[in-house]
Amino acid sequence: MKARYGLLSFVLIALVAQLGIAQGDPGNPPPNHMQLMFVSQPPLFGRTGVPYKYTAQARSTDSSAVIRYFSDLITPPDFAIDSISGVVTWTPPASGWYKISLVARSSKGEIGIQRFMVTVTSGNGIVQGKVSDTTGAGIPRIVIEILQAVNVGPMRPGYLSYAAKTDMNGNYRFSNVDPGKYKLHAISPDPRYASQWYDGKASALEANVITVTDSPSVTIANFTLRGGLSPLPLISVSGSVRDTASAPIKGAEVFFVHTGFALNTNSTVDDFRRMFDLGGSTLDFHLDGRSPHVFRASTDSLGEYSLKVVPGAYIAFARARGYAKCFFVNESDMLTAVRLLLTRDTTGIDFVLRKLPPIALGAIQGSVLDTVKGVGVRSRIIAFRDRWAAINPYPVPHTYTADTDSLGAYSLEDLPPGGYYVLALPVGSYAPAFYTADTSSTNWRRATRVFVQGNIVTGIDIFVYEIAVTARGFAGIRGRVLASAEPVTSVAGAMVYAWSNSTVGGFGIADGSGQYEIAGLGPGTYTVSVDLPGYEPVASKTATVSYSPTGIPQFAIVDLNLSAITTSVTDGAVMDPESFVLSQNYPNPFNPLTSIQFTIVGAGGQGSGASNTRLVVYDLLGREVAVLVNEKKASGTYEVRFDASGLSSGVYLYRLTADGFMQTRRMILLK
């Protein structure tokens, strides 16, 4: 298959902004979306010495408006646009990256700006090959990516990259490749095959470098992927689904979703963003869909289930009619859910579902849209209730998750009364964004709360930006996200962003130990920020990413801090005072002794009587490792000591259940 330029990874980073305002880092809001809008899509590539063809078109909500076109100051000096027709006249003089900024003004006073990057190449190199399984049979629909491995000089900031899919026989071909040194990556959308770097390497660090010359000579690069006709071994996973009274739930659905597929990650080997980019609109991206990265089962009359999965890392959740969705272990938030590393047969992956409260529940509906193109973007939707430190009058989650349809439309159902911050986590090369009334923001503090009081709130459209193509490469940034208060603890689910020239160049999501990775970055200096609803970032930091002269990626290490909000925001919803409380253990990390404090309010939450109280410690597979409390407790504050002398180092969970209340926290044992 010949790789056409339309398949190259010169991805549009056009920004539609008010005059003088671009998409910024956490300090610059993007534009009001009610302004004059460009409806034309510019070509994102060009050839040296060949006229660039584009006719810009903008549209006003007032059909009588007269529109004129101009170029902005950042546009190349030899670039011109006809003010009436919008026809561009430009012949790129040399290869490189070119920033283009076009302005549209209407006779009604509206202003719109279209900003994008054009990648101009001049090479004649050819790279081709075949992707086969271990029997020699070609594998179709494998994503092949070529990434420039050595800097070509200061005249071209950023690094060239090309991407396409293999044809039905497993063949691929790239033409017009600029001369230079490159690393190749074969990404399999099918878990039966193992992704790899060229030639048979597990990471870009080890990958072989190919040299492309500026001539019609062909560079051959073949791949052999493990798997296929020799299926990867499956392992058994089992557990139960029960309600808060420990009664089994028959017919509950249980899902195990590959972590990278669920969170849209681009690790050093598996790049799910690239897979979604080139997978086509028919690729099932839903958490409960029929993708080969999703495994499902239903519970029997005893509330038990079993299924087989491919070894790997998973996010698991259960749902049933009349109950709130629950991620493992007893999390309502997909971002903070435990990431299960399953390598052998595993039992005891249990779920406890909470019944939906007998009150009028509402919904939030809208679409996720590309800020520049205006088209729908497939996404995961997460709604956060803005009560960070309060307890609901009903034991229901604070976080709700749904998927959009293939056109970007979504509906979040069964929402109790309250105010919500709504986040879109798109699949593919887009940055996450919160809903705001007239802008887009990666910072929850700049988001607009959506109030639900048993009604359906519509029109909650979230605008998202594509990740900057100029930041693409095979290095990255790693580190931990920590709470700034004493004792210092890790923060799961935090979103960490790498900003390049006021545009998101990449992002990562912290796991249960606070570890994050922003992979796929090219050399350069980045501003690193962190965001999570219910927390305030302490400060952003700067990181420099580089390649060695031989193309070895150098990862930057950046630790970040968040400060938890200790008081909630009034939203008019009926809430119980803070009663049951499970505190963070101290010290944490610990070795081998730590203390856990908790507060109990009498049965029924009335401050009298006693509550059936259990405080249990689990490992990350959900297995009980210690029962610290299992008895009736009168109202009051208690403290228990936990001795982990017999356990190995790692992350553990401890959960308090009492009179319908349930809360889980993490602690770290370091020996």
Helices and strands as residue ranges (DSSP letters): E 2-3, G 5-7, E 15-16, E 37-38, E 45-47, E 58-59, E 67-71, E 80-81, E 88-89, E 96-106, E 111-121, E 125-133, E 143-148, E 161-165, E 171-177, E 180-187, E 196-197, E 209-212, E 218-220, E 223-225, E 235-243, E 253-258, H 259-263, H 272-279, E 294-298, E 304-309, E 312-319, E 326-327, E 340-342, E 351-353, E 362-370, E 379-385, E 399-403, E 409-415, E 418-426, E 433-435, E 440-441, G 444-446, E 450-452, E 456-457, E 462-464, G 469-471, E 472-483, E 495-500, E 503-509, E 515-521, E 524-531, E 535-537, E 541-547, E 553-554, E 556-557, E 560-564, E 581-582, E 593-600, G 603-605, E 610-618, E 624-634, E 636-643, E 650-658, E 661-669
